[in-house]
Amino acid sequence: MSTLTRELSGNRDMVRVFTRRVEIPLLGEVAVPPPDKLAYYAGVGVLAALQVIEWPLALVVTAGHLLADQHMSGLAQGLGEALQSA
């Protein structure tokens, strides 16, 4: 198995991880990120709560991280589809 194939298989596992959902009474069904992502977000929140970083910076860093994750998963999916059709 090539490195690229292993990488794409790993991304499918990541997609399965993001399919965990929790029912929250006022919000409805919410997707739960994997534990390592939760730890990252909690760490940024703790730094902001302790005023090590400012709240606006914490929001920008978190939003950037979320957008990068979305982009990378979409990129891997497109690459996988291209390889399948080839």
N, C-alpha and C positions, 0 to 999 in steps of 0.2 A: 504494500500500500504506500502510495507516495505521501510526501509531507503535506501537499495541498489537499489530498483526499482526507487525511487525518484531521487537518485543520477544519475542513468543512463539516466533518462528522462531529467534531467538538462543538461547532456552532449550533448544530441541530440539538445537541444535548442542552445547550444554553437556552434555546427556544423552548424546550420542554420545561426547563426550570421556571421560565417566566410565565408558564401557563398555570401556576398555582394561584388560586384566587381565594379571597376571604370575603365573607359577607359582613358588611358594616351597616348597622341599622339606618343611619341617616344618609350615607353615601351610596349604598348598594354594594355591588360586587366590585372588588378592587384587586388588581394584580399585585402579587407580592414579589419583590425582587429577591435574588439569591442572598444567602447570608453574608457573603463578602461585600456585596453592594450595600446591604443594610448597615454593616459596620462602617463603611466609608461615609455614608450619609450621617450616621450617628456621630462619627468623629468630627465632621464639619460642623454639625450642630453643637457639639460640646465646645469646640473652639470658639464658635460665635457666642455661645452662652457665657463663656468665661471671658469674653471680650478680647480674646487673643487676635481675632479677626473681626472686622465689622460685618453686620448683618447683610448689607448689600453685596459685599464681596462673597460671603457664604452662599447667597442666592445665585450669583453669577457663576461661581465655581460649580455648584450643584447642577445648574441648568446646562452648563457646558458639558459636564460629565454625562448627563442624560442624553443630550443631543449626539455626542460622540458615540455612545453605545447604540443609539438608534441607527446612526449612519453606518457603523461597522456591521451591524446585523443585516441591514439592507444590502450592503455591498457584498457580503458573503453569500447572501441568498441569490443575488443577481449573478454572481460568479458561478455558483453551483448550477443554476439554470442554464447558463451558457455552456458549461462543461457537459451537462446532460444532453443538450441538443447537438453537440459536436460529434 
